[in-house]
Amino acid sequence: MFGPAQPSRRKLFISIFNISTKRQMHCGLDTSPPIHRWMKDSLARDAFRTSLHVIGVRVPANKTTSILKSERLKSYIMDLPKIKNVVWDPSGNQNRRVILLKVTEEAALTPEARLFLQEQHVDLVQHRIDLDYDYWTADDIINSILPEDLCDGSPTGFSIIGHIGEHVCLHHLRMY
């Protein structure tokens, strides 16, 4: 009765959910995609670029683990999705790493955290995190290109079951 599914009978169902137009704030950093309400006919992926400027802790490679596990600094370690919290030292020194923090200035650290960093004899450095089109979800991109008054009814949930697509789309969204 239920044999192997034939590719011609498989379907793609797209569900419609509501999303909010609020900016994405993660760890006090605005990780929202740039707003491009002018994009109607084609999607310019290169337009979806932004940078976050954060503080990093430059450490010798052999101290990386102990600093990451420190209770005094643990709450400041970067935890953005798809972003590594430890990167190579941009100066090119292979024996050093930079641990990214989720603060944009040293004053945002508690005195206890600053004292810990002084005790470890490490340097604080500015670090830039570049976000591009691939960082955001389809929901984020759709929300940034639709006119603001249409964002509440934009399609946001997708469920894939095969090859044939059945597209459920509201009439006022078809032009996008």
TIRO-2110 file (N, C-alpha, C; in Angstrom, 1 decimal):
// TIRO-2110
0.8, -1.2, 0.0, N, 1, A
0.0, 0.0, 0.0, CA, 1, A
0.9, 1.3, 0.0, C, 1, A
1.8, 1.3, 0.9, N, 2, A
2.7, 2.5, 1.0, CA, 2, A
4.1, 2.1, 0.5, C, 2, A
4.3, 2.1, -0.8, N, 3, A
5.6, 1.7, -1.4, CA, 3, A
6.5, 2.9, -1.3, C, 3, A
7.7, 2.8, -1.9, N, 4, A
8.6, 3.9, -1.9, CA, 4, A
8.0, 5.1, -2.6, C, 4, A
8.2, 6.3, -2.0, N, 5, A
7.6, 7.5, -2.5, CA, 5, A
8.3, 7.9, -3.8, C, 5, A
7.5, 8.2, -4.8, N, 6, A
8.0, 8.6, -6.1, CA, 6, A
8.3, 10.1, -6.0, C, 6, A
9.4, 10.5, -6.6, N, 7, A
9.8, 11.9, -6.6, CA, 7, A
8.7, 12.9, -7.1, C, 7, A
7.8, 12.4, -8.0, N, 8, A
6.8, 13.3, -8.5, CA, 8, A
5.7, 13.6, -7.5, C, 8, A
5.6, 12.7, -6.4, N, 9, A
4.6, 12.9, -5.4, CA, 9, A
5.0, 13.7, -4.2, C, 9, A
6.3, 13.9, -4.1, N, 10, A
6.8, 14.6, -2.9, CA, 10, A
6.5, 16.1, -3.0, C, 10, A
6.3, 16.8, -1.9, N, 11, A
5.9, 18.2, -2.0, CA, 11, A
6.8, 19.0, -1.0, C, 11, A
6.8, 20.2, -1.2, N, 12, A
7.5, 21.2, -0.3, CA, 12, A
6.4, 22.1, 0.2, C, 12, A
6.2, 22.0, 1.5, N, 13, A
5.2, 22.8, 2.1, CA, 13, A
5.8, 24.0, 2.8, C, 13, A
5.3, 25.2, 2.6, N, 14, A
5.8, 26.4, 3.2, CA, 14, A
4.7, 26.9, 4.2, C, 14, A
5.0, 27.0, 5.4, N, 15, A
4.1, 27.5, 6.4, CA, 15, A
4.3, 29.0, 6.6, C, 15, A
3.2, 29.7, 7.0, N, 16, A
3.3, 31.1, 7.2, CA, 16, A
3.1, 31.3, 8.7, C, 16, A
4.1, 32.1, 9.3, N, 17, A
4.1, 32.5, 10.7, CA, 17, A
4.3, 34.0, 10.7, C, 17, A
4.0, 34.6, 11.8, N, 18, A
4.3, 36.0, 12.0, CA, 18, A
5.6, 36.1, 12.7, C, 18, A
6.3, 37.2, 12.3, N, 19, A
7.6, 37.5, 12.9, CA, 19, A
7.6, 39.0, 13.3, C, 19, A
8.4, 39.3, 14.2, N, 20, A
8.5, 40.7, 14.7, CA, 20, A
9.5, 41.5, 13.9, C, 20, A
9.4, 42.8, 13.9, N, 21, A
10.3, 43.6, 13.2, CA, 21, A
11.4, 44.2, 14.1, C, 21, A
11.5, 43.7, 15.3, N, 22, A
12.5, 44.2, 16.3, CA, 22, A
13.9, 43.9, 15.8, C, 22, A
14.8, 44.8, 16.2, N, 23, A
16.2, 44.5, 15.9, CA, 23, A
16.7, 43.4, 16.7, C, 23, A
17.6, 42.6, 16.2, N, 24, A
18.2, 41.5, 16.9, CA, 24, A
19.4, 42.0, 17.8, C, 24, A
19.2, 41.9, 19.1, N, 25, A
20.2, 42.3, 20.0, CA, 25, A
20.7, 41.0, 20.7, C, 25, A
22.0, 40.7, 20.5, N, 26, A
22.6, 39.6, 21.2, CA, 26, A
23.8, 40.0, 22.0, C, 26, A
23.8, 39.8, 23.2, N, 27, A
24.9, 40.2, 24.1, CA, 27, A
25.1, 41.7, 24.1, C, 27, A
24.0, 42.5, 23.8, N, 28, A
24.2, 43.9, 23.7, CA, 28, A
24.7, 44.4, 22.4, C, 28, A
24.9, 43.5, 21.4, N, 29, A
25.4, 43.8, 20.1, CA, 29, A
24.3, 43.7, 19.1, C, 29, A
24.1, 44.7, 18.2, N, 30, A
23.1, 44.6, 17.2, CA, 30, A
23.5, 43.7, 16.1, C, 30, A
23.0, 42.5, 16.0, N, 31, A
23.3, 41.6, 15.0, CA, 31, A
22.3, 41.5, 13.9, C, 31, A
21.4, 42.5, 13.8, N, 32, A
20.4, 42.5, 12.7, CA, 32, A
21.0, 42.7, 11.4, C, 32, A
20.4, 42.2, 10.3, N, 33, A
20.9, 42.5, 9.0, CA, 33, A
20.6, 43.9, 8.6, C, 33, A
21.4, 44.5, 7.7, N, 34, A
21.0, 45.8, 7.2, CA, 34, A
19.6, 45.8, 6.6, C, 34, A
18.9, 46.9, 6.8, N, 35, A
17.6, 47.1, 6.2, CA, 35, A
17.7, 47.6, 4.8, C, 35, A
17.1, 46.8, 3.8, N, 36, A
17.1, 47.2, 2.4, CA, 36, A
15.7, 47.1, 1.9, C, 36, A
14.9, 48.0, 2.2, N, 37, A
13.5, 47.9, 1.8, CA, 37, A
13.3, 48.2, 0.3, C, 37, A
14.4, 48.7, -0.4, N, 38, A
14.3, 48.9, -1.8, CA, 38, A
14.4, 47.7, -2.7, C, 38, A
14.9, 46.6, -2.1, N, 39, A
15.1, 45.4, -2.9, CA, 39, A
13.7, 44.7, -3.1, C, 39, A
13.3, 44.7, -4.4, N, 40, A
12.0, 44.2, -4.7, CA, 40, A
12.1, 43.2, -5.8, C, 40, A
12.9, 43.5, -6.9, N, 41, A
12.9, 42.6, -8.0, CA, 41, A
14.1, 41.5, -7.9, C, 41, A
15.2, 41.9, -7.3, N, 42, A
16.3, 41.0, -7.2, CA, 42, A
17.0, 41.2, -5.8, C, 42, A
17.6, 40.1, -5.4, N, 43, A
18.3, 40.2, -4.1, CA, 43, A
19.8, 40.4, -4.3, C, 43, A
20.3, 41.5, -3.8, N, 44, A
21.7, 41.8, -3.9, CA, 44, A
22.4, 41.3, -2.6, C, 44, A
23.0, 40.1, -2.6, N, 45, A
23.6, 39.5, -1.4, CA, 45, A
24.7, 40.4, -0.9, C, 45, A
25.5, 41.1, -1.8, N, 46, A
26.6, 41.9, -1.3, CA, 46, A
26.1, 43.1, -0.5, C, 46, A
24.9, 43.5, -0.5, N, 47, A
24.4, 44.6, 0.3, CA, 47, A
24.2, 44.2, 1.8, C, 47, A
24.2, 42.9, 2.0, N, 48, A
24.0, 42.4, 3.4, CA, 48, A
25.4, 42.2, 4.1, C, 48, A
26.0, 43.3, 4.5, N, 49, A
27.3, 43.2, 5.2, CA, 49, A
27.2, 44.2, 6.3, C, 49, A
27.8, 43.8, 7.4, N, 50, A
27.9, 44.8, 8.5, CA, 50, A
29.1, 44.3, 9.4, C, 50, A
29.6, 45.2, 10.2, N, 51, A
30.7, 44.9, 11.1, CA, 51, A
30.3, 45.2, 12.6, C, 51, A
30.8, 44.3, 13.4, N, 52, A
30.7, 44.6, 14.9, CA, 52, A
32.1, 44.8, 15.4, C, 52, A
32.2, 45.8, 16.2, N, 53, A
33.5, 46.1, 16.9, CA, 53, A
33.5, 45.7, 18.3, C, 53, A
34.3, 44.8, 18.7, N, 54, A
34.3, 44.3, 20.1, CA, 54, A
35.7, 44.3, 20.6, C, 54, A
35.8, 44.0, 21.9, N, 55, A
37.1, 43.9, 22.6, CA, 55, A
37.6, 42.5, 22.6, C, 55, A
38.8, 42.3, 22.3, N, 56, A
39.4, 40.9, 22.4, CA, 56, A
40.5, 40.9, 23.4, C, 56, A
40.8, 39.7, 23.9, N, 57, A
41.9, 39.5, 24.9, CA, 57, A
43.0, 38.8, 24.1, C, 57, A
44.2, 39.4, 23.9, N, 58, A
45.3, 38.8, 23.2, CA, 58, A
46.0, 38.0, 24.3, C, 58, A
46.1, 36.6, 24.1, N, 59, A
46.7, 35.7, 25.0, CA, 59, A
47.7, 34.8, 24.4, C, 59, A
48.7, 34.3, 25.1, N, 60, A
49.5, 33.2, 24.6, CA, 60, A
48.7, 32.0, 24.4, C, 60, A
49.0, 31.3, 23.3, N, 61, A
48.1, 30.1, 23.0, CA, 61, A
48.0, 29.1, 24.1, C, 61, A
49.0, 29.0, 25.0, N, 62, A
48.9, 28.0, 26.1, CA, 62, A
48.1, 28.5, 27.2, C, 62, A
47.7, 29.7, 27.3, N, 63, A
46.8, 30.3, 28.3, CA, 63, A
45.3, 30.3, 27.9, C, 63, A
45.0, 30.0, 26.6, N, 64, A
43.7, 30.2, 26.1, CA, 64, A
42.6, 29.5, 26.9, C, 64, A
42.9, 28.2, 27.2, N, 65, A
41.9, 27.4, 27.9, CA, 65, A
41.6, 27.9, 29.3, C, 65, A
42.7, 28.2, 30.0, N, 66, A
42.5, 28.7, 31.4, CA, 66, A
41.7, 30.0, 31.5, C, 66, A
41.9, 30.9, 30.5, N, 67, A
41.2, 32.1, 30.5, CA, 67, A
39.7, 31.9, 30.1, C, 67, A
39.5, 31.0, 29.1, N, 68, A
38.1, 30.7, 28.8, CA, 68, A
37.3, 30.1, 29.9, C, 68, A
38.0, 29.3, 30.8, N, 69, A
37.3, 28.7, 31.9, CA, 69, A
37.2, 29.5, 33.1, C, 69, A
37.8, 30.7, 33.1, N, 70, A
37.8, 31.5, 34.3, CA, 70, A
36.4, 32.0, 34.7, C, 70, A
36.1, 31.8, 35.9, N, 71, A
34.7, 32.2, 36.4, CA, 71, A
34.6, 33.8, 36.3, C, 71, A
35.7, 34.5, 36.5, N, 72, A
35.6, 35.9, 36.5, CA, 72, A
35.4, 36.5, 35.1, C, 72, A
35.7, 35.8, 34.1, N, 73, A
35.6, 36.3, 32.7, CA, 73, A
34.6, 35.6, 31.9, C, 73, A
34.1, 34.4, 32.4, N, 74, A
33.2, 33.6, 31.7, CA, 74, A
31.9, 34.3, 31.1, C, 74, A
31.4, 35.2, 31.9, N, 75, A
30.1, 35.9, 31.4, CA, 75, A
30.4, 36.9, 30.3, C, 75, A
31.7, 37.2, 30.0, N, 76, A
32.0, 38.2, 29.0, CA, 76, A
32.5, 37.5, 27.7, C, 76, A
32.6, 36.2, 27.7, N, 77, A
33.1, 35.5, 26.5, CA, 77, A
32.0, 35.6, 25.4, C, 77, A
32.4, 35.9, 24.2, N, 78, A
31.5, 36.0, 23.0, CA, 78, A
30.8, 34.7, 22.8, C, 78, A
29.5, 34.7, 22.6, N, 79, A
28.7, 33.5, 22.3, CA, 79, A
27.7, 33.8, 21.2, C, 79, A
28.1, 34.5, 20.2, N, 80, A
27.2, 34.7, 19.0, CA, 80, A
27.1, 33.4, 18.2, C, 80, A
25.9, 33.1, 17.7, N, 81, A
25.8, 31.9, 16.8, CA, 81, A
26.7, 32.1, 15.6, C, 81, A
27.3, 31.0, 15.1, N, 82, A
28.2, 31.0, 13.9, CA, 82, A
29.5, 31.8, 14.0, C, 82, A
29.8, 32.3, 15.2, N, 83, A
31.0, 33.1, 15.4, CA, 83, A
31.9, 32.4, 16.4, C, 83, A
33.2, 32.2, 16.1, N, 84, A
34.1, 31.6, 17.0, CA, 84, A
34.5, 32.6, 18.1, C, 84, A
34.6, 32.1, 19.3, N, 85, A
35.0, 33.0, 20.4, CA, 85, A
36.6, 33.1, 20.5, C, 85, A
37.3, 32.3, 19.8, N, 86, A
38.8, 32.3, 19.8, CA, 86, A
39.2, 32.4, 18.4, C, 86, A
40.0, 33.4, 18.1, N, 87, A
40.5, 33.5, 16.7, CA, 87, A
42.1, 33.7, 16.7, C, 87, A
42.7, 33.5, 15.6, N, 88, A
44.1, 33.7, 15.5, CA, 88, A
44.4, 35.2, 15.7, C, 88, A
45.6, 35.4, 16.3, N, 89, A
46.0, 36.8, 16.5, CA, 89, A
46.2, 37.5, 15.1, C, 89, A
45.5, 38.6, 14.8, N, 90, A
45.6, 39.2, 13.5, CA, 90, A
47.0, 39.8, 13.2, C, 90, A
47.9, 39.9, 14.2, N, 91, A
49.2, 40.4, 14.0, CA, 91, A
50.1, 39.4, 13.3, C, 91, A
49.6, 38.1, 13.2, N, 92, A
50.3, 37.1, 12.5, CA, 92, A
51.2, 36.2, 13.5, C, 92, A
51.2, 36.5, 14.8, N, 93, A
52.0, 35.7, 15.7, CA, 93, A
51.2, 34.4, 15.9, C, 93, A
51.8, 33.3, 15.5, N, 94, A
51.2, 31.9, 15.6, CA, 94, A
51.1, 31.4, 17.0, C, 94, A
51.8, 32.0, 18.0, N, 95, A
51.8, 31.6, 19.4, CA, 95, A
50.8, 32.4, 20.2, C, 95, A
50.0, 33.2, 19.6, N, 96, A
49.0, 34.0, 20.3, CA, 96, A
47.6, 33.8, 19.7, C, 96, A
46.6, 34.0, 20.5, N, 97, A
45.2, 33.9, 20.1, CA, 97, A
44.5, 35.1, 20.7, C, 97, A
43.3, 35.4, 20.1, N, 98, A
42.5, 36.5, 20.6, CA, 98, A
41.2, 35.9, 21.0, C, 98, A
40.8, 36.1, 22.3, N, 99, A
39.6, 35.6, 22.8, CA, 99, A
38.6, 36.8, 22.7, C, 99, A
37.5, 36.6, 22.0, N, 100, A
36.6, 37.7, 21.8, CA, 100, A
35.6, 37.8, 22.9, C, 100, A
35.4, 39.1, 23.3, N, 101, A
34.5, 39.4, 24.4, CA, 101, A
33.2, 40.0, 23.8, C, 101, A
32.1, 40.0, 24.5, N, 102, A
30.9, 40.5, 24.0, CA, 102, A
30.7, 42.0, 24.6, C, 102, A
31.7, 42.7, 24.6, N, 103, A
31.7, 44.1, 25.0, CA, 103, A
32.4, 45.0, 23.9, C, 103, A
32.0, 46.2, 23.8, N, 104, A
32.6, 47.1, 22.8, CA, 104, A
33.7, 48.0, 23.4, C, 104, A
33.7, 48.1, 24.7, N, 105, A
34.7, 49.0, 25.4, CA, 105, A
35.2, 48.4, 26.7, C, 105, A
36.3, 48.7, 27.1, N, 106, A
36.9, 48.2, 28.4, CA, 106, A
36.1, 48.6, 29.6, C, 106, A
35.5, 49.7, 29.5, N, 107, A
34.7, 50.2, 30.7, CA, 107, A
33.5, 49.3, 31.0, C, 107, A
33.1, 48.5, 30.0, N, 108, A
31.9, 47.6, 30.3, CA, 108, A
32.3, 46.4, 31.1, C, 108, A
33.6, 46.2, 31.3, N, 109, A
34.0, 45.1, 32.2, CA, 109, A
33.9, 45.5, 33.6, C, 109, A
33.6, 44.5, 34.5, N, 110, A
33.6, 44.8, 35.9, CA, 110, A
35.1, 45.0, 36.4, C, 110, A
35.2, 45.6, 37.5, N, 111, A
36.6, 45.8, 38.1, CA, 111, A
37.2, 44.4, 38.4, C, 111, A
36.4, 43.5, 38.8, N, 112, A
36.9, 42.1, 39.0, CA, 112, A
37.5, 41.5, 37.8, C, 112, A
36.8, 41.6, 36.6, N, 113, A
37.2, 41.1, 35.4, CA, 113, A
38.5, 41.8, 34.9, C, 113, A
38.6, 43.1, 35.1, N, 114, A
39.8, 43.9, 34.7, CA, 114, A
41.0, 43.5, 35.5, C, 114, A
40.7, 43.3, 36.8, N, 115, A
41.8, 42.8, 37.7, CA, 115, A
42.4, 41.5, 37.3, C, 115, A
41.4, 40.6, 37.0, N, 116, A
41.8, 39.2, 36.5, CA, 116, A
42.7, 39.3, 35.2, C, 116, A
42.3, 40.2, 34.3, N, 117, A
43.1, 40.3, 33.1, CA, 117, A
44.5, 40.9, 33.3, C, 117, A
44.6, 41.9, 34.3, N, 118, A
45.9, 42.4, 34.7, CA, 118, A
46.8, 41.4, 35.3, C, 118, A
46.2, 40.5, 36.2, N, 119, A
46.9, 39.4, 36.8, CA, 119, A
47.5, 38.5, 35.8, C, 119, A
46.8, 38.3, 34.7, N, 120, A
47.2, 37.3, 33.6, CA, 120, A
48.2, 37.9, 32.7, C, 120, A
48.5, 39.2, 32.8, N, 121, A
49.4, 39.9, 31.9, CA, 121, A
49.0, 39.8, 30.4, C, 121, A
47.8, 40.1, 30.1, N, 122, A
47.3, 40.0, 28.7, CA, 122, A
46.9, 41.3, 28.2, C, 122, A
46.8, 41.5, 26.9, N, 123, A
46.5, 42.8, 26.3, CA, 123, A
45.0, 42.7, 25.8, C, 123, A
44.4, 43.9, 25.9, N, 124, A
43.1, 44.1, 25.3, CA, 124, A
43.3, 44.7, 24.0, C, 124, A
42.6, 44.2, 23.0, N, 125, A
42.7, 44.7, 21.6, CA, 125, A
41.3, 44.9, 21.0, C, 125, A
41.2, 45.8, 20.1, N, 126, A
40.0, 46.0, 19.3, CA, 126, A
39.9, 44.9, 18.2, C, 126, A
38.7, 44.4, 18.0, N, 127, A
38.6, 43.3, 17.0, CA, 127, A
37.3, 43.6, 16.2, C, 127, A
37.3, 43.4, 14.9, N, 128, A
36.2, 43.6, 14.1, CA, 128, A
35.6, 42.2, 13.6, C, 128, A
34.3, 42.0, 13.8, N, 129, A
33.7, 40.8, 13.3, CA, 129, A
32.8, 41.2, 12.1, C, 129, A
33.1, 40.6, 11.0, N, 130, A
32.3, 40.9, 9.8, CA, 130, A
31.2, 39.9, 9.6, C, 130, A
30.0, 40.4, 9.4, N, 131, A
28.8, 39.6, 9.2, CA, 131, A
28.4, 39.8, 7.7, C, 131, A
28.1, 38.7, 7.0, N, 132, A
27.6, 38.9, 5.7, CA, 132, A
26.3, 38.1, 5.5, C, 132, A
25.9, 38.0, 4.2, N, 133, A
24.6, 37.4, 3.9, CA, 133, A
24.4, 36.0, 4.5, C, 133, A
25.5, 35.2, 4.5, N, 134, A
25.4, 33.9, 5.0, CA, 134, A
25.2, 33.7, 6.5, C, 134, A
25.5, 34.8, 7.2, N, 135, A
25.3, 34.8, 8.7, CA, 135, A
23.8, 34.7, 9.1, C, 135, A
23.0, 35.4, 8.4, N, 136, A
21.6, 35.5, 8.8, CA, 136, A
20.7, 34.4, 8.2, C, 136, A
19.6, 34.2, 8.8, N, 137, A
18.6, 33.2, 8.3, CA, 137, A
17.8, 33.8, 7.2, C, 137, A
17.0, 32.9, 6.5, N, 138, A
16.1, 33.4, 5.5, CA, 138, A
15.1, 34.3, 6.1, C, 138, A
14.6, 34.0, 7.3, N, 139, A
13.6, 34.9, 8.0, CA, 139, A
14.2, 36.3, 8.2, C, 139, A
15.5, 36.4, 8.6, N, 140, A
16.1, 37.7, 8.9, CA, 140, A
16.2, 38.5, 7.6, C, 140, A
16.5, 37.8, 6.5, N, 141, A
16.7, 38.5, 5.2, CA, 141, A
15.3, 39.0, 4.7, C, 141, A
14.3, 38.1, 4.7, N, 142, A
13.0, 38.5, 4.3, CA, 142, A
12.5, 39.7, 5.1, C, 142, A
12.7, 39.7, 6.4, N, 143, A
12.2, 40.7, 7.3, CA, 143, A
12.9, 42.1, 7.0, C, 143, A
14.1, 42.0, 6.5, N, 144, A
14.9, 43.2, 6.2, CA, 144, A
14.6, 43.8, 4.8, C, 144, A
14.0, 43.1, 3.9, N, 145, A
13.7, 43.6, 2.6, CA, 145, A
12.2, 44.0, 2.4, C, 145, A
11.3, 43.3, 3.1, N, 146, A
9.9, 43.6, 3.0, CA, 146, A
9.6, 45.0, 3.6, C, 146, A
8.6, 45.7, 3.0, N, 147, A
8.2, 47.0, 3.7, CA, 147, A
7.8, 46.7, 5.1, C, 147, A
8.0, 47.6, 6.0, N, 148, A
7.8, 47.4, 7.4, CA, 148, A
6.4, 47.0, 7.7, C, 148, A
5.4, 47.5, 7.0, N, 149, A
4.0, 47.2, 7.3, CA, 149, A
3.6, 45.8, 6.8, C, 149, A
4.5, 45.1, 6.0, N, 150, A
4.2, 43.8, 5.6, CA, 150, A
4.9, 42.7, 6.4, C, 150, A
5.8, 43.1, 7.2, N, 151, A
6.7, 42.2, 8.0, CA, 151, A
5.8, 41.2, 8.9, C, 151, A
4.7, 41.7, 9.4, N, 152, A
3.9, 40.9, 10.3, CA, 152, A
3.3, 39.7, 9.6, C, 152, A
3.2, 39.7, 8.3, N, 153, A
2.6, 38.6, 7.6, CA, 153, A
3.5, 37.9, 6.7, C, 153, A
4.8, 38.1, 6.9, N, 154, A
5.8, 37.5, 6.0, CA, 154, A
6.0, 36.0, 6.3, C, 154, A
6.3, 35.2, 5.2, N, 155, A
6.5, 33.8, 5.5, CA, 155, A
7.8, 33.6, 6.2, C, 155, A
7.8, 32.7, 7.3, N, 156, A
9.0, 32.5, 8.1, CA, 156, A
9.3, 31.1, 8.4, C, 156, A
8.4, 30.2, 8.2, N, 157, A
8.7, 28.8, 8.5, CA, 157, A
8.7, 28.0, 7.2, C, 157, A
9.6, 27.1, 7.1, N, 158, A
9.7, 26.3, 5.9, CA, 158, A
9.9, 24.8, 6.3, C, 158, A
9.2, 24.0, 5.7, N, 159, A
9.3, 22.5, 5.9, CA, 159, A
9.5, 21.8, 4.6, C, 159, A
10.6, 21.1, 4.4, N, 160, A
10.9, 20.5, 3.1, CA, 160, A
10.5, 19.0, 3.2, C, 160, A
9.7, 18.6, 2.2, N, 161, A
9.4, 17.2, 2.0, CA, 161, A
9.5, 16.8, 0.5, C, 161, A
10.6, 16.8, 0.0, N, 162, A
10.8, 16.4, -1.4, CA, 162, A
11.1, 17.5, -2.4, C, 162, A
10.7, 17.3, -3.6, N, 163, A
11.2, 18.1, -4.7, CA, 163, A
10.1, 19.1, -5.3, C, 163, A
8.9, 18.7, -5.3, N, 164, A
7.8, 19.6, -5.8, CA, 164, A
7.4, 20.6, -4.8, C, 164, A
7.3, 21.8, -5.2, N, 165, A
7.0, 22.9, -4.3, CA, 165, A
5.6, 23.3, -4.4, C, 165, A
4.9, 23.4, -3.3, N, 166, A
3.6, 24.0, -3.2, CA, 166, A
3.8, 25.3, -2.4, C, 166, A
3.7, 26.4, -3.0, N, 167, A
4.0, 27.7, -2.3, CA, 167, A
2.7, 28.3, -1.8, C, 167, A
2.7, 28.5, -0.6, N, 168, A
1.5, 29.2, 0.0, CA, 168, A
2.0, 30.6, 0.3, C, 168, A
1.5, 31.6, -0.4, N, 169, A
1.9, 33.0, -0.3, CA, 169, A
0.7, 33.9, -0.3, C, 169, A
0.7, 34.8, 0.6, N, 170, A
-0.3, 35.8, 0.6, CA, 170, A
-0.2, 36.7, -0.6, C, 170, A
-1.4, 37.2, -1.1, N, 171, A
-1.4, 37.9, -2.4, CA, 171, A
-0.6, 39.2, -2.3, C, 171, A
-0.6, 39.9, -1.2, N, 172, A
0.1, 41.2, -1.1, CA, 172, A
1.7, 41.0, -1.0, C, 172, A
2.1, 39.7, -0.8, N, 173, A
3.6, 39.4, -0.8, CA, 173, A
4.1, 38.9, -2.1, C, 173, A
3.3, 38.6, -3.0, N, 174, A
3.7, 38.0, -4.3, CA, 174, A
4.7, 38.8, -5.1, C, 174, A
4.6, 40.1, -5.0, N, 175, A
5.5, 41.0, -5.8, CA, 175, A
6.9, 40.9, -5.2, C, 175, A
7.1, 40.4, -4.0, N, 176, A
8.5, 40.4, -3.4, CA, 176, A
9.1, 39.0, -3.6, C, 176, A
END
